[in-house]
Amino acid sequence: MAYSWSKIYESKVTTAEDAVKAIKSGDRIFLTGNCSVPKVLLKALVDRAEELENVEICHALTLGVTEYVAPEMEGHLRANALFIGPNVRKAVWEGRADFTPVLLSEFTLLFKKGILPVDVAFVHLSPPDEHGFCSFGIETGLTKTPAESARIIIAEINPNMPRCLGDSFIHVSRLDYIVPVDYPLFELPMTEGGPGELHRKIAEYIAELIPDGATMQMGIGAIPDAVLQFLYHKKDLGINTELFSDSVIDLSSGCGGLSLGFLQAGYRCLLAVDQDPKSV
């Protein structure tokens, strides 16, 4: 079996420059986002943009990249942001990009039901396991369904992408083009230099309201991150959340497992969920 899938894998390996030749004018691309943005594929697409017209790029929040929404991309690449981040906000304001408001719970349905049919999916995966399955890693929740709905799947395979367990896998036979890469994933620090005194004071008051045995839903930012630092004396805490930050790792021994949609934090967080059966 290993021989079989490895040959399939090798037959699909190519460069980013060759892979993006599969993009045609008028195509709709789904771009995996957050800290999972496949920057090598995206750069190759931007480099080829002048050859293309009216290519739509659908995505949620994207971090660390702005070239695909630059003014010179107008008429060639057009972002359709389903969540507006700081990198695309100006383009939306100036009419060079679109915003499609949607509930997070309905995000994947747009693609599954064909409301936004996907021609090509850009995904960012972990290396395959012994059976040939790659993990969508830190961006499973918003990527797996659009990718499976796409006509063509182009994947960056990165050894730095953690293998998150659960329903987070895709077999190499489902991929059309494989681009091996090796670079650190984007990180989103909660604050520069850690929480300030005001953040910590607010967090201390909030922590007093959290009883032993509570199940927590949390956000990201300076205050939610600081709250976690005041919970070390609490017992039997649970976490069922979309987002969490690095500070949750120091609490995880008392959580009994984590339920997560996508991770948006730092390297400690990535190490903590890699191959962890409690993180699903």
Summary of the structure (lengths in Angstrom):
residues: 280
radius of gyration: 19.8
end to end distance: 26.6
largest distance: 59.5
contacts: 908
relative contact order: 0.13
helix: 34%
strand: 18%
